[in-house]
Amino acid sequence: MPFPPPETLIERLHQGDLRVLSRLITRVENGAEGTFAMLGELWSSRERGRVLGVTGPPGAGKSTLVDRLISAMRSAGHRVAVLAVDPSSPFSGGAILGDRIRMQSHAADSGVFIRSLGTRGHHGGLSRTTHEAAILCAAAGFDRILIETVGVGQTELEVVGMADQVLVLLVPESGDVIQTMKAGLLEGGDVFAVNKCDRPGADSLIGGLVAMIEEGANLHGSERSPVFGVSALAGDGMDDLLKQLCGRLDAGRISPRQLPAVDWAARLLGEEVGRRAARDLVQRMAEGGDLTDRAEELRRGTTNPYRFVRALLDES
């Protein structure tokens, strides 16, 4: 069955057709022809959806907290999209953890859309097309978009550049959190929460976070990010945290670390040029001529990928 023309898809997307939304996210993930131009037509839609990033180390309880966020936002009348980024299968490229399994209580709610995105080797805690998926969700009428990152370390903070607000969720067992904070997470969060706060070490971690945030604010003249102690599973402390997060989104607050449009353009250009160059190179290697001969050398093992690429670069 032929795929509908772009104008039809855009119209159905604006009408909130979730099947079209799902299919378009898949097409964007696969780099299908025409999706790049369509996203250009939908760019202004991103202003309709307020984006909250939820990040932190593996096992911090991000999915449980996101599940409670969905309930709070739905109670306030918002339509909520969740983009849960999971590690990818090395064989199929698909997401293998399936965070949406933990949010099945919302499966029958037409005002909630939950989609797992595989990283497909992309670093930074997100998939390569998370930003594009968020644009599509906003175009489909979801005014609250929650991005749950894959479990991250101190350098994997790509969500900071695209979210309006970022929650950093930690647990007392997060490891040497003080060093992690200094290495990057401290600068990336707008709100901090220590989950499983009934466990030993929680009070010490909260106190350390507050002290470091105070020090950073005094040094840079920046806002003091709030710190909460919560239990996402039991619900302890969650009311105050949810009120803080929802209030920031409702007020239209924008993180000072969010990338401006010119930086997104530069990033898109670099990624797109790289993808097109790789695609064209593979095609040339299959069509015959000098590149085909060199590709055969690779297959025979008489050269290696580094020498192959260096030779091409020396000729350009």
C-alpha positions, 0 to 999 in steps of 0.5 A, a space after each residue: 500500500 503506497 504511503 500517503 503524500 506529505 500534506 495528507 500525513 501532516 493534516 492527519 498528524 495535526 488531527 492527533 492520529 496516533 497511528 500516523 504519529 507512530 509510523 512517522 517516528 519509525 520513518 524518521 528513525 529509519 531515515 526514510 526519504 521525505 521526512 527531513 523536509 516534512 520536519 522542516 514544515 513541522 518545526 514551529 509545532 515544537 513550541 506547542 509541546 513543553 519538554 521535560 527531560 528526566 535523566 540519571 544513572 541506571 536504576 534510579 527509578 526514572 520510569 516509576 517517576 515518569 509514571 507518576 508525572 503522567 498521572 499528575 499532568 493528565 489530572 491537570 488536563 494535559 496530553 502527555 507523550 513519553 519518549 523512553 530511550 532504551 539501549 538498542 539490540 545489537 542485532 535488530 537495532 530495536 529498543 530492548 528494555 521497553 520502558 513503556 511496559 512499566 507504564 501500562 496503567 496508561 495504555 488505554 488513555 488516548 491522551 497518553 502516547 508512550 514510545 520506546 526509542 532505541 539508541 542505535 549506537 548513539 551516545 549522549 543518553 538519547 537516540 539520534 532522532 529523539 528531538 525529531 520524535 518530540 517535534 512530531 509529538 508536539 505536532 500531534 497535539 501533545 502539550 507535555 513531552 517527557 523524555 526519559 533518557 537511557 541510564 547516563 553518566 556524567 558526560 551523557 547529557 544530550 537531553 540538556 540541549 533539547 529539553 525546556 527543563 531537566 530533572 536529574 534523578 539520583 539514588 544514594 547508591 549512585 556511586 561517587 556522586 560528588 565527582 559525578 556532579 563536578 564532572 557535568 550532571 550538576 551543570 545539567 540539571 534544573 531540578 534535582 531529586 534523590 529517589 529511594 530516600 529511605 535508604 542509608 546515605 540519602 541525607 548525606 547526598 541531599 546535603 552534599 547536593 545542596 552545598 554544591 549547588 549553593 557554591 555554584 550559584 554563588 560563583 556564577 550568579 546563577 539560580 539555585 536549583 531545588 533538591 528533593 528527597 523522594 520515594 517514587 514508588 511509595 509516593 513520599 515527597 512526590 507531591 512537592 516534586 511534581 508541583 515544582 516540575 509541573 509549575 516550571 513547565 506551566 510557567 514556560 521556563 526555559 533552561 539556559 542550557 537549551 540549544 538555540 536554533 542556530 546550534 541545532 542547524 549546525 548539528 543537523 547539517 553535520 549529521 546530514 552531511 555525514 549520513 549522505 556521504 556514507 550512503 553515497 560512498 556505499 553506493 559507489 563501492 557497489 557500482 563498479 570502478 576504482 572504489 569497487 576494487 578497493 572494497 574488494 581489497 577490504 573484503 580480501 583483507 589486503 587493506 584495512 578500514 583505516 588505510 582505506 579511509 586515509 587513501 580516500 581523504 588524501 585524494 579529496 
